[in-house]
Amino acid sequence: MNRYPLWKYLLIAAVVALGLVYALPNLYGESPAVQVLPLRANLKADEALLKRVDDALRAAQLVPEVLSLDATSVKARFADTDSQLKAKDVLHAQLGEDYVVALNLLSRSPQWLSDMNALPMYLGLDLRGGVHFLLQVDMKSALDKALEAASSDIRSTLREQNIAYSGVSREGTLVTVKFRDAETRTKGEAELKQRFGGLAFEERDTGGEVLLNASLKPTEETRIQETAVQQNLITLRNRVNELGVAEPVIQQQGIDRIVVQLPGVQDTARAKDILGRTATLEVRLVDDTHQVGAPGSVAPFGTDMFKDRDGTFILVKKSVLLTGERISDAQPGFDSRDNEPAVHINLDAVGARKFKEATRENVGKRMAIILFEKGKGEVVTAPVIREEIGGGRVQISGKMTTEEAKDVSLLLRAGALAAPMDIVEERTVGPSLGADNIERGFDSTKIGFFVIAIFMIVYYLMFGGISVLALGVNLLLLVALLSMLQATLTLPGMAGIALTLGMAIDSNVLINERIREELRNGVPPQAAIHAGYENAFATIFDSNITTMIAGIALFMFGSGPIKGFAVVLCLGILTSLFSAVLVSRALVNLIYGRKARLNKVAIG
């Protein structure tokens, strides 16, 4: 009656053993480390970079405890923070600006655990320390910018098509075009509708004036707003690299807000400077008539020298053909002729006209697209102009991988912020406060666990001890699951763990009380144990399902800490169902199930 088949015992033992393995890394703690990440798409984290880092550290008489290579970076772990800071300075001086040298923390867990991909949980900002910004994107400015560009493009289009108009003005969300007569307006409207699919046009005659109103369609407004947020996200990620922050959090929150969390950063002023910085794009002709000098040499008169994405230097002419303000979109794709990866750029009307003139006059020459940031320029690409390019659509191709085409399109789109952002919330958490939060969080969990254990053992005797063992398994599996998912542990997450312990023991209390009730009714002990588990399961399941629904609602509609709490809560419900029912039943079966004549059980 109270026996499990062998396969069920083996399954429970395997789950507990797996949980123990994946929870272990959290017990070893962390050591200060340095992380080296390549900044350029053509640079990779490989054995050559590993050797360069090793040689630089040995030359400075800095011996790391562990030096490892992963898919994206090289990591060196040290015994103390002094060695860590010295190593950062040495590597930054040796590797230059092509690499980011970031301070980090690495687990002290043994290599065999790392080989099994058993990693500790990440610690949130409130536990590790750092700065937190909540940025709000100014959607009105993004829409105003789009309407201003539309006004300029409408003027250029009407001039190109020789359609007479009296003026173009903008007031609020409307762009108004004045025509001399209705016939000209009809001709102009047909041309504008063909060119501007995102605008809605409406004819209006007021005070003898022949007018045509243009406004953004709702779908176009939504697209502009979504693009502004996504473009700002990409730009912020590019800029955070310069701060040398390991494991930053940059994500959208709601419709128009962006959360930026920089663990380990305490310099709020510098973080603000980086996040609020602007960048520009320029298109210039490459100067192939002069020889490129050595790095640091003076460029010939009328030229500038810039480094390209391969690390080589290119001479470009000072005169600017086009600026990034005229690039409306850039997307990765493929060349229709040879199916090689390429970048497709869309220009506005003015940009299309300028680009057409520039390419017509410079066929056979190279054209450089340069990204300027903090006063420094970098050549993104420098293709050869094969023919005159009209229509406002430009293709950049030539020995690109799919990933490089994606990177170039991101740079072209994200060189500058699409819309201004305001800091609506700012917090700085010191590392000592983070360590104090960790200590208090673990202390509260330990105290809660021990108090529950004492109460259960005193009140339910043997069955109370079994419940405590099941509760320990529940905590072990919850930590293991969070580690396997590489979840970020925050203070609300710790609260979720404490709440899970209380909920899990409730299930065992229901089971124990049901067994007591059966014994009081004169049911034999073996039958009472069986009935207690069978009859209590429905109540346990229903109560956990209702809590799970609340947790899912918190996850769907919450954000930030609330979502983290919901994740821990939902995972805790799953582990508590497993431990409170299966694990405790297996222990009871092992202790009492094999006794044919059981006269008494220790349940208080």
KOLLUM-57240 format. One record per residue (C-alpha): residue number from 1; residue in one letter; z, x, y. Coordinates in Angstrom, 2 decimals. Layout:
<pts>
i;aa;zz;xx;yy
NUM;A;Z;X;Y
...
</pts>
This chain:
<pts>
i;aa;zz;xx;yy
1;M;0.00;0.00;0.00
2;N;1.00;2.75;2.45
3;R;-1.39;5.46;1.33
4;Y;-4.52;6.89;2.91
5;P;-7.44;8.26;0.89
6;L;-7.77;12.06;0.97
7;W;-10.82;12.01;3.26
8;K;-8.84;10.23;5.98
9;Y;-6.06;12.84;5.91
10;L;-8.70;15.58;6.08
11;L;-10.44;13.86;9.00
12;I;-7.19;13.58;10.98
13;A;-6.31;17.22;10.22
14;A;-9.81;18.37;11.32
15;V;-9.59;16.43;14.61
16;V;-6.13;17.85;15.37
17;A;-7.26;21.41;14.49
18;L;-10.34;21.04;16.72
19;G;-8.15;19.72;19.52
20;L;-5.81;22.69;19.15
21;V;-8.70;25.18;19.42
22;Y;-10.18;23.59;22.57
23;A;-6.79;23.09;24.25
24;L;-5.66;26.70;23.65
25;P;-7.61;28.32;26.56
26;N;-5.46;26.38;29.04
27;L;-2.35;28.25;27.83
28;Y;-3.64;31.77;28.53
29;G;-3.87;31.41;32.31
30;E;-6.41;33.07;34.62
31;S;-7.05;36.55;36.01
32;P;-8.71;37.56;39.32
33;A;-12.40;38.32;38.89
34;V;-15.62;39.06;40.77
35;Q;-18.81;37.10;40.15
36;V;-22.29;38.46;41.04
37;L;-25.08;35.89;41.47
38;P;-28.75;36.65;42.38
39;L;-29.87;34.94;45.58
40;R;-33.65;35.21;45.15
41;A;-35.69;33.30;42.59
42;N;-37.40;36.48;41.33
43;L;-34.06;38.18;40.59
44;K;-32.32;37.37;37.33
45;A;-28.89;37.95;35.85
46;D;-29.82;40.31;33.00
47;E;-28.75;43.50;31.23
48;A;-30.14;45.62;34.08
49;L;-27.87;43.87;36.60
50;L;-24.95;44.20;34.20
51;K;-25.54;47.96;34.03
52;R;-25.81;48.24;37.84
53;V;-22.48;46.44;38.25
54;D;-20.86;48.59;35.55
55;D;-22.13;51.84;37.11
56;A;-21.02;50.83;40.62
57;L;-17.51;49.94;39.42
58;R;-17.15;53.14;37.37
59;A;-18.28;55.25;40.32
60;A;-15.50;53.65;42.37
61;Q;-13.02;54.24;39.52
62;L;-12.52;50.51;39.00
63;V;-12.34;49.58;35.33
64;P;-12.50;45.82;34.66
65;E;-10.62;44.28;31.77
66;V;-13.77;42.38;30.79
67;L;-17.37;42.69;32.02
68;S;-19.61;39.85;30.83
69;L;-23.08;38.39;31.37
70;D;-23.93;34.68;31.31
71;A;-27.06;32.68;32.12
72;T;-26.68;32.85;35.90
73;S;-24.30;35.69;36.82
74;V;-22.34;38.81;35.92
75;K;-18.54;38.50;35.88
76;A;-15.92;41.27;35.99
77;R;-12.26;40.47;35.30
78;F;-9.43;42.61;36.71
79;A;-5.70;42.96;36.21
80;D;-4.69;42.35;39.85
81;T;-6.03;41.03;43.13
82;D;-6.11;44.49;44.78
83;S;-8.69;45.70;42.25
84;Q;-10.57;42.44;42.66
85;L;-10.89;42.82;46.45
86;K;-11.91;46.50;46.17
87;A;-14.53;45.60;43.57
88;K;-15.98;42.91;45.85
89;D;-16.40;45.38;48.72
90;V;-17.94;48.03;46.45
91;L;-20.44;45.64;44.82
92;H;-21.41;44.05;48.13
93;A;-22.19;47.50;49.57
94;Q;-24.14;48.60;46.47
95;L;-26.16;45.44;45.75
96;G;-26.98;44.42;49.33
97;E;-27.97;40.99;50.59
98;D;-30.04;40.06;47.54
99;Y;-26.88;39.12;45.64
100;V;-23.80;37.01;46.34
101;V;-20.53;38.70;45.38
102;A;-17.93;35.93;45.01
103;L;-14.23;36.00;44.25
104;N;-13.40;34.00;41.15
105;L;-10.75;33.36;38.50
106;L;-11.52;33.84;34.80
107;S;-9.58;32.69;31.77
108;R;-7.58;35.26;29.81
109;S;-8.39;33.49;26.54
110;P;-9.63;35.69;23.64
111;Q;-13.32;36.32;23.09
112;W;-13.41;34.30;19.85
113;L;-12.45;31.20;21.81
114;S;-15.14;31.88;24.42
115;D;-17.70;32.33;21.62
116;M;-16.84;28.81;20.46
117;N;-17.40;27.60;24.05
118;A;-13.68;26.79;24.27
119;L;-13.02;26.98;28.03
120;P;-10.09;25.89;30.21
121;M;-10.28;22.98;32.61
122;Y;-11.34;23.67;36.18
123;L;-8.60;23.32;38.77
124;G;-9.25;21.08;41.75
125;L;-8.82;22.03;45.39
126;D;-5.27;20.61;45.53
127;L;-4.24;22.96;42.70
128;R;-6.23;26.12;43.47
129;G;-6.25;26.02;47.28
130;G;-9.20;26.09;49.68
131;V;-10.85;23.89;52.31
132;H;-12.09;20.31;52.06
133;F;-14.59;18.69;54.43
134;L;-15.84;15.11;54.49
135;L;-19.09;15.05;56.48
136;Q;-20.83;11.95;57.77
137;V;-24.60;12.04;58.23
138;D;-25.76;10.56;61.54
139;M;-28.29;8.06;60.16
140;K;-29.17;6.81;63.66
141;S;-30.33;10.30;64.62
142;A;-32.42;10.52;61.43
143;L;-34.14;7.22;62.27
144;D;-34.55;8.20;65.94
145;K;-36.14;11.47;64.84
146;A;-38.56;9.57;62.59
147;L;-39.48;7.16;65.40
148;E;-40.04;10.02;67.87
149;A;-42.32;11.72;65.36
150;A;-44.15;8.41;64.84
151;S;-44.65;8.02;68.60
152;S;-46.15;11.50;68.87
153;D;-48.33;10.98;65.82
154;I;-49.63;7.64;67.11
155;R;-50.75;9.30;70.35
156;S;-52.49;12.10;68.46
157;T;-54.21;9.66;66.07
158;L;-55.54;7.45;68.85
159;R;-56.83;10.49;70.77
160;E;-58.53;11.91;67.68
161;Q;-60.30;8.59;67.02
162;N;-61.27;8.16;70.71
163;I;-59.44;4.82;70.94
164;A;-58.45;4.10;74.53
165;Y;-54.81;3.25;75.21
166;S;-52.66;3.02;78.33
167;G;-49.45;4.51;76.98
168;V;-47.01;4.85;74.10
169;S;-43.30;4.27;74.68
170;R;-40.21;3.83;72.53
171;E;-37.27;1.57;73.18
172;G;-34.58;1.27;70.54
173;T;-36.19;0.76;67.15
174;L;-39.58;-0.27;68.55
175;V;-42.58;1.90;69.43
176;T;-44.85;0.06;71.87
177;V;-48.54;0.93;72.39
178;K;-50.37;-0.49;75.44
179;F;-54.11;-1.19;75.16
180;R;-56.70;-2.22;77.75
181;D;-58.02;-5.21;75.81
182;A;-57.55;-7.14;72.56
183;E;-60.68;-5.67;70.96
184;T;-59.45;-2.11;71.42
185;R;-56.03;-3.13;70.09
186;T;-57.60;-4.56;66.93
187;K;-59.50;-1.32;66.36
188;G;-56.39;0.78;67.01
189;E;-54.21;-1.39;64.78
190;A;-56.62;-1.01;61.86
191;E;-56.61;2.77;62.22
192;L;-52.82;3.02;62.58
193;K;-52.17;0.76;59.58
194;Q;-54.33;3.06;57.50
195;R;-52.51;6.20;58.68
196;F;-48.90;4.96;58.82
197;G;-47.93;3.04;55.69
198;G;-44.23;3.13;56.55
199;L;-44.64;1.26;59.85
200;A;-44.85;-2.51;60.39
201;F;-47.16;-3.57;63.28
202;E;-46.97;-6.74;65.40
203;E;-49.30;-7.85;68.19
204;R;-47.67;-9.07;71.42
205;D;-49.05;-10.11;74.81
206;T;-46.58;-10.14;77.73
207;G;-47.34;-10.54;81.44
208;G;-51.02;-9.89;80.95
209;E;-50.40;-6.68;78.97
210;V;-52.01;-6.18;75.55
211;L;-49.31;-4.61;73.37
212;L;-48.86;-3.47;69.79
213;N;-45.28;-3.02;68.53
214;A;-44.52;-0.69;65.61
215;S;-41.23;-0.54;63.72
216;L;-40.00;1.10;60.54
217;K;-40.22;-1.05;57.43
218;P;-36.85;-1.64;55.66
219;T;-38.08;0.33;52.64
220;E;-39.09;3.20;54.93
221;E;-35.69;3.18;56.67
222;T;-33.98;3.37;53.29
223;R;-36.26;6.22;52.21
224;I;-35.59;8.16;55.44
225;Q;-31.82;7.73;55.07
226;E;-31.81;8.76;51.40
227;T;-34.05;11.73;52.15
228;A;-31.78;12.81;55.03
229;V;-28.71;12.86;52.78
230;Q;-30.50;14.66;49.94
231;Q;-32.04;17.20;52.31
232;N;-28.65;17.89;53.90
233;L;-27.13;18.30;50.43
234;I;-29.73;20.92;49.52
235;T;-29.29;22.71;52.83
236;L;-25.51;22.80;52.46
237;R;-25.79;24.22;48.92
238;N;-28.07;26.97;50.23
239;R;-25.61;27.80;53.01
240;V;-22.48;27.77;50.87
241;N;-23.99;30.62;48.81
242;E;-23.45;32.86;51.83
243;L;-19.72;32.15;51.80
244;G;-19.48;33.70;48.34
245;V;-17.61;30.72;46.89
246;A;-17.32;30.33;43.13
247;E;-17.59;26.77;41.78
248;P;-18.02;24.90;45.11
249;V;-18.16;21.09;45.07
250;I;-20.93;19.60;47.22
251;Q;-21.72;15.99;46.41
252;Q;-22.68;12.70;47.99
253;Q;-19.99;10.11;48.59
254;G;-21.13;6.62;49.41
255;I;-24.34;6.02;51.34
256;D;-24.00;8.46;54.24
257;R;-21.17;10.89;53.47
258;I;-21.03;14.32;51.82
259;V;-17.94;15.97;50.35
260;V;-17.74;19.77;50.52
261;Q;-14.90;21.53;48.72
262;L;-14.69;25.32;48.82
263;P;-11.97;26.61;46.44
264;G;-10.33;29.83;47.55
265;V;-11.70;29.73;51.12
266;Q;-9.02;29.78;53.82
267;D;-11.17;30.64;56.87
268;T;-11.94;27.14;58.17
269;A;-13.75;28.38;61.28
270;R;-16.25;30.45;59.30
271;A;-16.83;27.61;56.84
272;K;-17.60;25.26;59.76
273;D;-20.01;27.79;61.24
274;I;-21.92;28.13;57.98
275;L;-22.10;24.40;57.29
276;G;-23.22;23.46;60.80
277;R;-25.82;26.17;61.23
278;T;-29.48;25.36;61.90
279;A;-32.60;26.94;60.44
280;T;-36.31;26.89;61.37
281;L;-39.67;27.50;59.72
282;E;-42.71;29.24;61.20
283;V;-46.29;29.76;60.02
284;R;-47.93;33.00;61.17
285;L;-50.89;35.17;60.22
286;V;-50.30;38.32;58.17
287;D;-51.33;41.56;59.87
288;D;-53.32;43.51;57.24
289;T;-54.76;45.99;59.74
290;H;-51.62;48.14;59.95
291;Q;-49.69;49.93;57.25
292;V;-46.21;48.66;56.45
293;G;-43.67;51.27;57.46
294;A;-40.44;52.21;55.74
295;P;-37.56;49.72;55.89
296;G;-35.86;49.99;59.26
297;S;-38.93;51.48;60.98
298;V;-40.36;49.92;64.16
299;A;-43.15;47.40;63.59
300;P;-46.48;47.99;65.44
301;F;-46.98;46.29;68.80
302;G;-47.64;42.56;68.51
303;T;-46.21;42.29;64.99
304;D;-42.91;41.66;63.21
305;M;-41.75;42.97;59.84
306;F;-40.11;40.63;57.33
307;K;-39.02;40.88;53.72
308;D;-40.67;38.52;51.23
309;R;-39.17;36.86;48.15
310;D;-40.10;39.87;45.98
311;G;-38.13;42.23;48.21
312;T;-41.21;43.94;49.71
313;F;-41.95;44.05;53.46
314;I;-44.83;42.25;55.17
315;L;-46.22;42.64;58.70
316;V;-46.96;39.36;60.49
317;K;-48.34;38.64;63.94
318;K;-45.98;37.44;66.64
319;S;-48.05;34.38;67.58
320;V;-46.81;31.23;65.83
321;L;-49.45;28.88;64.41
322;L;-47.10;26.09;63.33
323;T;-43.36;25.37;63.14
324;G;-41.38;23.58;60.46
325;E;-40.94;20.58;62.72
326;R;-44.46;19.55;61.75
327;I;-43.77;19.59;57.98
328;S;-42.90;16.03;56.97
329;D;-42.54;16.65;53.23
330;A;-42.91;19.33;50.53
331;Q;-42.93;18.63;46.80
332;P;-43.50;20.78;43.70
333;G;-46.59;20.00;41.64
334;F;-49.62;21.56;39.97
335;D;-52.97;22.93;41.16
336;S;-55.70;20.46;40.21
337;R;-58.17;23.30;39.53
338;D;-56.26;25.50;37.09
339;N;-53.11;23.39;36.47
340;E;-50.84;26.21;37.71
341;P;-47.56;25.37;39.50
342;A;-48.01;24.76;43.23
343;V;-46.25;23.33;46.29
344;H;-47.80;20.36;48.11
345;I;-46.98;20.10;51.82
346;N;-47.56;17.08;54.08
347;L;-47.92;17.66;57.84
348;D;-47.63;15.12;60.62
349;A;-50.68;14.28;62.79
350;V;-50.12;17.08;65.32
351;G;-49.37;19.59;62.60
352;A;-52.48;18.55;60.67
353;R;-54.70;19.11;63.70
354;K;-53.16;22.51;64.49
355;F;-53.34;23.62;60.86
356;K;-56.95;22.55;60.57
357;E;-57.90;24.61;63.63
358;A;-55.89;27.64;62.46
359;T;-57.40;27.67;58.96
360;R;-60.94;27.12;60.24
361;E;-60.66;30.17;62.47
362;N;-58.94;32.45;59.92
363;V;-60.70;31.93;56.57
364;G;-60.15;34.93;54.29
365;K;-56.93;35.99;56.01
366;R;-53.38;35.67;54.74
367;M;-50.95;33.16;56.19
368;A;-47.18;33.68;55.98
369;I;-44.60;30.89;55.87
370;I;-41.30;32.31;57.22
371;L;-37.82;30.82;57.01
372;F;-35.47;31.79;59.87
373;E;-31.72;31.48;59.47
374;K;-29.01;33.16;61.57
375;G;-31.71;35.12;63.38
376;K;-33.10;36.63;60.15
377;G;-36.53;35.76;58.80
378;E;-37.73;35.76;55.19
379;V;-41.33;35.27;54.00
380;V;-41.27;32.38;51.54
381;T;-44.94;32.79;50.58
382;A;-48.09;34.42;52.00
383;P;-51.26;32.88;50.47
384;V;-54.90;33.66;51.39
385;I;-56.73;30.99;53.40
386;R;-59.75;30.11;51.23
387;E;-61.26;27.38;53.40
388;E;-60.62;25.08;56.34
389;I;-57.77;22.71;55.46
390;G;-57.76;19.27;57.06
391;G;-56.08;15.94;56.42
392;G;-52.54;17.23;56.87
393;R;-52.11;18.11;53.21
394;V;-51.60;21.75;52.29
395;Q;-51.26;23.38;48.88
396;I;-49.47;26.68;48.26
397;S;-50.15;28.33;44.92
398;G;-50.52;31.72;43.27
399;K;-48.57;33.22;40.36
400;M;-45.68;30.78;40.66
401;T;-43.52;29.47;37.85
402;T;-42.53;25.81;37.83
403;E;-39.01;26.79;38.88
404;E;-40.30;28.95;41.76
405;A;-42.52;26.09;43.00
406;K;-39.47;23.87;43.01
407;D;-37.42;26.49;44.89
408;V;-40.14;26.97;47.54
409;S;-40.48;23.22;48.10
410;L;-36.70;22.98;48.51
411;L;-36.73;25.79;51.07
412;L;-39.53;24.16;53.02
413;R;-37.75;20.81;53.05
414;A;-34.23;22.14;53.50
415;G;-34.67;24.91;56.03
416;A;-32.78;22.79;58.56
417;L;-30.51;19.78;58.44
418;A;-32.51;16.55;58.41
419;A;-29.86;14.84;60.56
420;P;-26.71;15.93;62.39
421;M;-23.39;15.66;60.57
422;D;-19.88;15.10;61.90
423;I;-16.72;16.30;60.16
424;V;-14.65;13.14;59.72
425;E;-11.97;14.69;57.51
426;E;-10.76;18.26;57.16
427;R;-8.01;19.68;54.94
428;T;-6.87;23.18;54.12
429;V;-4.76;23.76;51.01
430;G;-3.06;27.15;50.79
431;P;-3.00;29.02;47.46
432;S;0.83;28.98;47.39
433;L;0.84;25.20;47.85
434;G;-1.72;24.89;45.05
435;A;0.47;26.99;42.73
436;D;3.46;24.85;43.69
437;N;1.47;21.69;42.88
438;I;0.59;23.09;39.45
439;E;4.21;23.96;38.72
440;R;5.49;20.56;39.81
441;G;2.77;18.73;37.92
442;F;3.50;20.52;34.66
443;D;7.27;20.18;35.17
444;S;6.98;16.43;35.66
445;T;4.87;16.10;32.50
446;K;7.28;18.25;30.46
447;I;10.38;16.42;31.71
448;G;8.76;13.05;31.05
449;F;7.78;14.13;27.53
450;F;11.26;15.43;26.64
451;V;13.05;12.36;28.02
452;I;10.74;10.09;26.02
453;A;11.30;12.25;22.91
454;I;15.09;12.08;23.19
455;F;15.06;8.31;23.72
456;M;12.70;7.65;20.80
457;I;14.60;9.87;18.34
458;V;18.00;8.39;19.29
459;Y;16.75;4.79;19.22
460;Y;14.33;4.86;16.25
461;L;15.60;7.86;14.25
462;M;12.91;9.08;11.79
463;F;10.28;6.69;13.11
464;G;11.11;7.88;16.62
465;G;10.50;11.50;15.56
466;I;7.15;10.46;14.03
467;S;6.26;8.71;17.30
468;V;7.07;11.90;19.26
469;L;4.83;13.97;16.97
470;A;2.03;11.44;17.48
471;L;2.64;11.62;21.24
472;G;2.32;15.42;21.12
473;V;-0.99;15.07;19.25
474;N;-2.14;12.61;21.92
475;L;-1.39;15.09;24.72
476;L;-3.11;17.87;22.74
477;L;-6.29;15.81;22.19
478;L;-6.40;14.65;25.83
479;V;-6.23;18.24;27.14
480;A;-8.83;19.30;24.55
481;L;-11.22;16.52;25.61
482;L;-10.87;17.37;29.31
483;S;-11.52;21.03;28.48
484;M;-14.58;20.23;26.34
485;L;-16.02;18.10;29.16
486;Q;-15.18;20.88;31.66
487;A;-13.44;18.30;33.82
488;T;-11.75;19.29;37.08
489;L;-7.99;18.79;36.93
490;T;-6.42;17.49;40.16
491;L;-3.04;16.06;41.10
492;P;-4.24;12.47;40.42
493;G;-5.47;13.76;37.06
494;M;-1.98;15.03;36.29
495;A;-0.64;11.60;37.23
496;G;-3.15;10.14;34.78
497;I;-1.81;12.41;32.02
498;A;1.78;11.31;32.72
499;L;0.71;7.65;32.71
500;T;-1.14;8.16;29.42
501;L;2.05;9.48;27.77
502;G;3.95;6.37;28.83
503;M;1.19;4.04;27.62
504;A;0.81;5.88;24.31
505;I;4.51;5.59;23.45
506;D;4.33;1.85;24.22
507;S;2.04;1.46;21.22
508;N;4.55;3.15;18.92
509;V;7.37;1.02;20.35
510;L;5.38;-2.12;19.44
511;I;4.82;-0.82;15.90
512;N;8.45;0.19;15.39
513;E;9.80;-3.10;16.72
514;R;7.40;-5.05;14.47
515;I;8.64;-3.08;11.43
516;R;12.25;-3.82;12.45
517;E;11.45;-7.51;12.73
518;E;9.91;-7.57;9.27
519;L;12.96;-5.79;7.81
520;R;15.32;-8.29;9.47
521;N;13.33;-11.11;7.85
522;G;14.10;-9.63;4.43
523;V;10.69;-8.06;3.77
524;P;10.83;-4.94;1.50
525;P;10.48;-1.64;3.39
526;Q;7.00;-0.77;2.06
527;A;5.68;-4.22;2.92
528;A;7.46;-4.12;6.30
529;I;5.77;-0.82;7.22
530;H;2.37;-2.19;6.19
531;A;2.86;-5.45;8.08
532;G;4.22;-3.66;11.14
533;Y;1.11;-1.51;11.56
534;E;-1.36;-4.26;10.65
535;N;0.14;-6.96;12.87
536;A;0.85;-4.73;15.88
537;F;-2.70;-3.34;16.01
538;A;-4.24;-6.46;17.60
539;T;-1.70;-6.41;20.43
540;I;-2.12;-2.65;20.97
541;F;-5.92;-2.97;21.02
542;D;-5.92;-5.89;23.48
543;S;-3.53;-4.18;25.91
544;N;-5.52;-0.94;25.84
545;I;-8.85;-2.75;26.33
546;T;-7.59;-4.47;29.50
547;T;-6.40;-1.11;30.86
548;M;-9.74;0.45;29.90
549;I;-11.57;-2.24;31.92
550;A;-9.43;-1.38;34.96
551;G;-10.14;2.33;34.42
552;I;-13.91;1.74;34.20
553;A;-13.77;-0.31;37.43
554;L;-11.91;2.55;39.16
555;F;-14.54;5.01;37.93
556;M;-17.50;2.86;39.03
557;F;-16.25;1.93;42.49
558;G;-13.84;4.77;43.28
559;S;-14.65;8.23;44.55
560;G;-13.11;11.69;44.55
561;P;-9.48;11.72;43.33
562;I;-9.63;8.05;42.26
563;K;-12.59;8.76;39.98
564;G;-10.78;11.78;38.51
565;F;-7.72;9.63;37.78
566;A;-9.97;7.02;36.10
567;V;-11.57;9.63;33.83
568;V;-8.18;10.88;32.60
569;L;-6.94;7.30;32.17
570;C;-9.93;6.19;30.06
571;L;-9.88;9.31;27.88
572;G;-6.11;8.92;27.46
573;I;-6.58;5.37;26.15
574;L;-8.96;6.63;23.45
575;T;-6.65;9.46;22.39
576;S;-3.58;7.19;22.42
577;L;-5.29;4.66;20.12
578;F;-6.12;7.46;17.69
579;S;-2.69;9.12;17.78
580;A;-0.46;6.04;17.96
581;V;-2.20;4.23;15.10
582;L;-3.93;6.73;12.81
583;V;-1.81;9.88;13.26
584;S;1.60;8.13;13.17
585;R;0.49;5.99;10.20
586;A;-0.65;9.13;8.33
587;L;2.76;10.78;8.92
588;V;4.63;7.64;7.79
589;N;2.43;7.43;4.68
590;L;3.14;11.08;3.83
591;I;6.90;10.61;4.20
592;Y;7.41;7.12;2.72
593;G;4.14;6.07;1.09
594;R;4.64;7.92;-2.22
595;K;8.06;6.38;-2.93
596;A;7.53;3.50;-5.36
597;R;11.04;2.13;-4.91
598;L;11.86;2.46;-1.24
599;N;15.13;0.74;-0.42
600;K;15.78;1.93;3.12
601;V;13.93;3.49;6.09
602;A;15.45;5.35;9.07
603;I;14.29;3.19;11.96
604;G;17.58;2.51;13.74
</pts>
